[in-house]
Amino acid sequence: MQRPKILLVDDEVEFIETTKRLLEHRGYDVTTANSGDSAIKALGQGGYGVMVLDLKMPGMDGISTLKEINKLQLRIQTLVLTGHGAIHTAMEAKKLGAYDYLTKPCEIDELIEKLEAAKKEGESDNKKKSLLGALGIRKK
């Protein structure tokens, strides 16, 4: 099974290094970004299947990053990470198009389960859009 290329976005160095190492050990190709701005730049280069995005970051936070992704019409399945007590913010992220959210800290197996589900959903969406395009139907 083809593993999606992952963009891991978080400003916490220890978390990002540990999570990257664990995901790579499981066969994922992982690129990291430490801010919303650097995530947008990386997404502009394309090739990512899923983005894991922290909501609390200095500068461009996760919500602002999602808004910018929507504005630029970048298509990416996104899992958001949130600390305890910030579930309302995670729900706002879902309204902005995030696939799902996880509470930090999360188990690597739970993260991988969500990554695979997001990848599958993204592939399904792409197939639907391709079929609609072949039929001459445009959908936002």
C-alpha positions as CSV (number, residue, x, y, z in Angstrom):
1,M,0.0,0.0,0.0
2,Q,1.3,3.4,-1.0
3,R,1.9,5.6,2.0
4,P,0.9,9.3,1.7
5,K,3.5,12.0,1.8
6,I,2.9,13.8,5.1
7,L,3.5,17.5,5.9
8,L,3.9,17.8,9.7
9,V,3.4,21.3,11.0
10,D,4.1,22.2,14.6
11,D,6.3,24.7,16.4
12,E,7.3,22.3,19.1
13,V,10.7,20.9,18.1
14,E,10.7,17.8,20.3
15,F,7.2,16.8,19.2
16,I,8.0,17.3,15.5
17,E,11.3,15.4,15.6
18,T,9.8,12.5,17.5
19,T,6.7,12.2,15.4
20,K,8.6,12.5,12.2
21,R,11.0,9.7,13.3
22,L,8.1,7.4,14.4
23,L,6.2,8.0,11.1
24,E,9.3,7.4,9.0
25,H,9.9,4.2,10.9
26,R,6.4,3.1,9.7
27,G,7.3,3.9,6.1
28,Y,5.9,7.4,5.6
29,D,7.7,10.2,3.7
30,V,7.5,13.1,6.2
31,T,8.4,16.8,5.6
32,T,8.2,19.2,8.6
33,A,7.4,22.8,8.8
34,N,7.5,24.9,12.0
35,S,5.0,27.6,11.1
36,G,1.9,28.2,9.1
37,D,3.8,30.3,6.6
38,S,6.3,27.6,5.9
39,A,3.5,25.1,5.6
40,I,1.8,27.2,2.9
41,K,5.1,27.4,1.0
42,A,5.6,23.6,1.2
43,L,2.0,23.0,0.0
44,G,2.6,25.3,-2.9
45,Q,5.2,22.8,-4.2
46,G,2.6,20.0,-4.1
47,G,2.8,16.3,-3.6
48,Y,1.4,15.9,-0.1
49,G,-1.4,13.5,0.7
50,V,-2.1,14.6,4.3
51,M,-1.1,17.5,6.5
52,V,-0.9,17.3,10.3
53,L,-1.4,20.8,11.6
54,D,-1.0,22.2,15.1
55,L,-3.6,24.8,15.9
56,K,-1.5,26.7,18.5
57,M,1.6,28.3,16.9
58,P,3.1,31.7,17.0
59,G,2.5,33.9,14.0
60,M,0.1,32.2,11.6
61,D,-1.8,29.8,13.8
62,G,-3.6,26.7,12.5
63,I,-6.9,28.4,11.9
64,S,-5.3,31.2,9.9
65,T,-3.3,28.5,8.0
66,L,-6.5,26.7,7.0
67,K,-8.1,30.0,5.9
68,E,-5.1,30.7,3.7
69,I,-5.2,27.2,2.3
70,N,-8.8,27.7,1.3
71,K,-8.1,31.1,-0.1
72,L,-5.3,29.7,-2.3
73,Q,-7.5,26.7,-3.2
74,L,-4.8,24.2,-2.1
75,R,-6.3,20.8,-1.8
76,I,-5.0,18.8,1.2
77,Q,-6.5,16.4,3.7
78,T,-5.7,18.0,7.1
79,L,-5.6,16.5,10.6
80,V,-5.5,19.2,13.3
81,L,-3.8,18.8,16.6
82,T,-5.2,20.5,19.7
83,G,-4.4,20.7,23.4
84,H,-7.0,19.9,26.1
85,G,-9.7,22.5,26.4
86,A,-9.4,23.7,22.8
87,I,-12.0,21.4,21.2
88,H,-14.1,24.4,20.1
89,T,-11.2,25.5,18.0
90,A,-10.8,22.1,16.5
91,M,-14.5,22.2,15.5
92,E,-13.9,25.5,13.9
93,A,-11.0,23.9,11.9
94,K,-13.4,21.1,10.7
95,K,-15.8,23.8,9.5
96,L,-12.8,25.2,7.5
97,G,-12.3,21.8,5.8
98,A,-10.0,19.9,8.2
99,Y,-10.7,16.2,7.9
100,D,-10.5,15.5,11.6
101,Y,-8.7,16.4,14.8
102,L,-6.6,14.7,17.5
103,T,-5.9,15.9,21.1
104,K,-2.2,16.2,22.1
105,P,-0.5,14.1,23.1
106,C,-1.7,11.4,20.9
107,E,-0.6,7.8,20.4
108,I,1.3,7.1,17.1
109,D,-1.2,4.3,16.3
110,E,-4.1,6.6,16.6
111,L,-2.3,9.2,14.4
112,I,-1.6,6.6,11.7
113,E,-5.2,5.4,11.8
114,K,-6.4,8.9,11.1
115,L,-3.7,9.5,8.5
116,E,-4.8,6.4,6.6
117,A,-8.5,7.4,6.8
118,A,-7.7,10.9,5.6
119,K,-5.7,9.5,2.7
120,K,-8.5,7.2,1.7
121,E,-11.0,10.1,1.9
122,G,-8.8,12.3,-0.2
123,E,-8.4,9.6,-2.9
124,S,-12.2,9.1,-3.0
125,D,-12.7,12.9,-3.4
126,N,-10.1,13.0,-6.2
127,K,-11.8,10.1,-8.0
128,K,-15.2,11.9,-7.7
129,K,-13.8,15.1,-9.1
130,S,-12.1,13.3,-11.9
131,L,-15.3,11.5,-12.8
132,L,-17.3,14.7,-12.7
133,G,-14.7,16.4,-14.8
134,A,-14.9,13.7,-17.4
135,L,-18.6,14.2,-17.5
136,G,-18.2,17.9,-17.9
137,I,-19.6,18.8,-14.5
138,R,-17.7,21.4,-12.4
139,K,-18.2,21.3,-8.7
140,K,-16.7,23.5,-6.1
